[in-house]
Amino acid sequence: SDLLKSKTIGTSLVFKVGDKEVPSFRMIERHYFRDKLLKSYDFTLGFCMPNSTNTWEVIYTLPEMDPELEKEILENPLESKSDSFYFVGDKMVMHNKAEYSYS
């Protein structure tokens, strides 16, 4: 897959804030293949106003991929997974799990 050869990828997250301000919004994302951590990302977005809609664009720098590992990933769809943890201040407000197929 060409995605596995990319140096960077970008994503966009749109979210709404309720009646209370968000002093700090943080996302920690971990990517695994067969339970082996490939890369961990930690992003922080500052203050978010109450009753606002926000767009958060993130650029991921991808690790250089060993050709044998890339082959294994392509041959084993859905064994690539991620955990994303979202925090407001020090409180986790959401945990999301995903599986990926690059074939």
LUMGU-412647 format. One record per residue (C-alpha): chain; x, y, z. Coordinates in Angstrom, 2 decimals. Each point is the difference from the previous one (the first is absolute). Last residue first. Layout:
<rs>
[A [X Y Z]]
...
</rs>
This chain:
<rs>
[A [-4.50 -4.39 1.43]]
[A [0.55 2.65 2.68]]
[A [-2.61 -1.30 2.45]]
[A [-0.33 1.92 3.23]]
[A [-1.64 -0.62 3.38]]
[A [-1.22 2.75 2.32]]
[A [-0.45 0.61 3.73]]
[A [-1.38 3.23 1.50]]
[A [0.25 1.20 3.60]]
[A [-1.92 3.11 1.04]]
[A [-0.18 2.57 2.81]]
[A [3.29 -0.72 1.80]]
[A [0.39 2.60 2.75]]
[A [3.32 1.82 0.45]]
[A [-1.08 3.17 -1.82]]
[A [-2.53 -1.21 -2.53]]
[A [1.49 -3.27 -1.24]]
[A [-0.45 -2.18 -3.08]]
[A [1.63 -3.44 -0.27]]
[A [0.44 -1.68 -3.38]]
[A [0.94 -3.67 -0.25]]
[A [1.12 -1.34 -3.36]]
[A [0.06 -3.30 -1.80]]
[A [1.83 -1.81 -2.78]]
[A [-0.98 -3.69 0.07]]
[A [-3.01 0.92 -2.16]]
[A [1.64 -1.22 -3.20]]
[A [2.91 -2.41 0.31]]
[A [1.85 -0.23 -3.33]]
[A [0.37 3.78 -0.33]]
[A [1.32 0.33 3.56]]
[A [2.41 -2.89 -0.50]]
[A [1.36 1.53 -3.22]]
[A [0.49 3.37 1.72]]
[A [1.84 -1.77 2.84]]
[A [2.33 -1.67 -2.52]]
[A [0.60 3.30 -1.83]]
[A [0.92 1.79 3.29]]
[A [-2.21 3.07 0.26]]
[A [1.34 3.45 0.76]]
[A [-2.24 1.46 2.67]]
[A [-2.83 2.30 -1.04]]
[A [-0.12 3.68 0.86]]
[A [-3.66 0.70 0.69]]
[A [-1.46 3.40 -0.84]]
[A [-3.07 0.98 2.02]]
[A [-2.81 2.36 -0.91]]
[A [-2.43 0.88 2.78]]
[A [-3.24 1.62 -1.07]]
[A [-2.11 1.61 2.70]]
[A [-3.68 0.71 0.51]]
[A [-0.63 2.35 2.91]]
[A [-2.54 0.07 2.83]]
[A [2.65 0.75 2.62]]
[A [3.41 1.09 -1.33]]
[A [2.83 -2.50 -0.46]]
[A [3.38 0.64 1.69]]
[A [3.05 -1.83 -1.26]]
[A [0.29 -3.01 -2.26]]
[A [2.50 -2.63 1.12]]
[A [1.34 -2.87 -2.10]]
[A [1.82 -3.15 1.15]]
[A [0.87 -2.66 -2.57]]
[A [1.29 -3.55 0.59]]
[A [1.52 -2.14 -2.72]]
[A [0.51 -3.67 -0.83]]
[A [-1.03 -1.57 3.31]]
[A [-0.01 -3.80 -0.35]]
[A [-3.38 -1.57 0.80]]
[A [-0.21 -1.70 -3.41]]
[A [0.59 3.33 -1.74]]
[A [-0.63 2.98 2.22]]
[A [-0.75 3.71 -0.26]]
[A [-0.38 2.20 3.08]]
[A [-1.89 3.29 0.12]]
[A [0.02 2.53 2.80]]
[A [-2.40 2.89 -0.50]]
[A [-0.13 3.10 2.19]]
[A [-2.54 2.78 0.49]]
[A [0.87 2.83 2.40]]
[A [-2.10 2.64 1.77]]
[A [-3.28 -1.25 -1.48]]
[A [-2.65 2.64 0.62]]
[A [-3.39 -1.02 1.34]]
[A [-3.33 0.11 -1.86]]
[A [0.90 -2.78 -2.44]]
[A [2.96 -0.20 -2.39]]
[A [-0.49 -1.39 -3.50]]
[A [2.45 -2.16 -1.94]]
[A [1.55 -0.23 -3.46]]
[A [3.12 -2.17 -0.37]]
[A [2.22 0.29 -3.07]]
[A [2.72 -2.38 -1.05]]
[A [3.36 0.35 -1.70]]
[A [2.56 -2.53 -1.14]]
[A [3.79 0.16 0.03]]
[A [2.99 -1.95 -1.39]]
[A [-2.18 -2.27 -2.15]]
[A [1.18 -3.53 -0.85]]
[A [-2.71 -1.70 2.08]]
[A [-2.62 2.12 -1.77]]
[A [1.22 -1.21 -3.40]]
[A [-1.24 -3.49 0.84]]
</rs>
